[in-house]
Structure formats: structure tokens, C-alpha cells
């Protein structure tokens, strides 16, 4: 097999499963906008077919998908510069996922920690879709021959599986057709933790609203949540090494670094040694300055749902133009008649 040349193309997705958090913003959205502004081809997707692997109320799903689209745009993803669309509107994703269901092995899927977490104790009762989730995710990426996938830390294992699926397909059919995708897990906030418990990931599914900052929170709520964030009684250490074993302090420093586009070392040089009573207001000001305009812009965009739907339709047409020939070629390689 010779090495095929793949041009750089970024793909990533977010589930419209209700509410975006600061974790989604710093781990994903903010970095999506940065990749777009570097002039690389960028494709971003609302993965509604992934969302329905667990129960979603249809009315809420429709709302969450549009709100997620507004969240992308308010965070700086420009639908003119990037391709921004909804997964179910481009059927090539589901079609390639079927092929990958036949490439991926049961044993690979069983090892996925996200499946184990989401299925919980009663795995027998989980949907088949939840089990096959990572094959659809591989299809999302590979139907565009995407080479780079910016994500937060929690998606690492799924991206390793995407590489395994691409490699097995290429090997089984003796082709060099799918690229071996690079996960891009970079920056200070690849795993933003709960504001109430530094050992848990910040998540939209946490029962406590105080554990997270939502992209829809207003300035006062953001400031209050940061003021009340759990910390330990000691002042901040003077050096990065002193943050070890202090997960809450580490988390707030990471958030500060990611919001201000500085490294953790730079931030520690600025704020090391300060008491939380001094540091928290600095962090609150920074978070409000960056997040409140996003929340305002999201509400503005949500007032015109027809415009959001128009953007998604245009995005889906542009996405399909790339995906359709790649799917067609895949069918041909596999030996499906008529392709
Ligand atoms: P999802 O919808 O759970 O999250 C979307 C993105 O946000 C990141 N993220 C975080 N980053 C840092 N700290 C946190 N606390 C935090 N919480 C979430 C996630 O890592 C992710 O980048 N399976 C994916 C969606 C998906 C996808 C894809 C991603 C489907 N197909 C193809 C990339 C490429 C998911 O459930 O993300």
C-alpha cells in the first residue's frame, strides 16, 4: 500500500442533547473557531443521530439542535467560512456507519468507556444505537476524509477507534482510502471539571446547575457560580507544581488560562500566591467578559428560527457535496452493485 495524500480537513461534532457548558466551549467550540480562522477547511456538525442513542423528547431535540447551531455561531463559527450542518440532513453519515458496523468488532465496542458509563449497570437494556455509537462517529469523520478532529479529552478513546476502523477497512480491502485521523486534544482546558467537585467532569447531565456554567447563563449567574465554586482553604501556590493534588484550584487555573489564551505557566506567573478571594473575582470578570456576549448572541439568533434552518440547509448541501463521492467510492470498494 502506498501512502495516499490527504489534504488537511478539520471535522468535529457536538450532540444536541440539551444545553452547552463552559466545557463544550473551551474544549471544543472556541477551538473550532480558532481552527476556522487559521484558514483550514473546517466542517462542524450537530450530531442529532448520536443524541437519540439515548431517549430524547422530540420537541426538546428540535429546540436543542437549533440552539446548538446558535451556540456554534455565537462562539465564532461562521457558516460562510465553515460548513455548519445537522447530521441527519446528510444521510451519507448513516450509510457509511452501516459499512463501519460491518468493519468494527464487537470486542472493540465493548471496551468503550463511554458506553459503559452511559449504559450503566443495565447494559442489556441500552439501545443498539448506543453500542454502535462510535462507528457512527467514525463515519462522521471519515465520510469527509477529515484528517484532524479537535475534541476534549473524553473523546480520545472514540478517536482511537476511528483510526482502528480506518486501518482495518484499508487493510481488508487492500486500499489506502481512509486517512488515519489525528485527534487534536490541545490547550489548557481539554477536561474542564465540575465547579462543585474537581474530580468530576463538567457536564450538562450533572444534577447540580451550580456545577457548570451554561452558555445560556447571564452575567450575574456566571459571576455567582464562580464565586461559589468549591476551593480549598489555602491560597494559590506560587508554582504550577503546587497545583498537584489540588483539583479544584487546578481547574479554575485551567479555565482562566483557556479563557485568556495563556499557558498555565503564564497564568501562574500572574496570579500565583493570591488568595481565592482575590483570584475568583478576576476569573469571574474574565468569564463574564467572554461568555455573556455569547449568551446574548445566542438569544438573539434564536429569535429567528427560520434563518437557523436556512443556515443548516445550506450547510447540509455543502457537506453532501463532499460526502457523496466518498460514500460512492466506498460502496464501489466494498463491491455494492450500482455504485
Ligand atoms: P459531546 O457532545 O459530549 O461534547 C462536545 C465536545 O465538547 C467536549 N467536552 C469537553 N471538553 C472539555 N471539558 C469538558 N468538561 C467537556 N465536556 C464536553 C467534548 O470532548 C467534545 O469535543 N461523541 C461526541 C460527539 C461526536 C463527535 C463526532 C466529535 C459525534 N461525532 C465526530 C468529533 C467528531 C460527543 O458526545 O461530544
Boltz pocket constraint, residues with backbone or C-beta under 6 A from the ligand:
constraints:
  - pocket:
      binder: B
      contacts: [[A, 11], [A, 12], [A, 13], [A, 14], [A, 15], [A, 16], [A, 22], [A, 23], [A, 24], [A, 25], [A, 26], [A, 27], [A, 28], [A, 47], [A, 50], [A, 136], [A, 137], [A, 140], [A, 141], [A, 149], [A, 150], [A, 151], [A, 152], [A, 153], [A, 154], [A, 155], [A, 158], [A, 189], [A, 190], [A, 191], [A, 192], [A, 193], [A, 201], [A, 202], [A, 203]]
      max_distance: 6.0
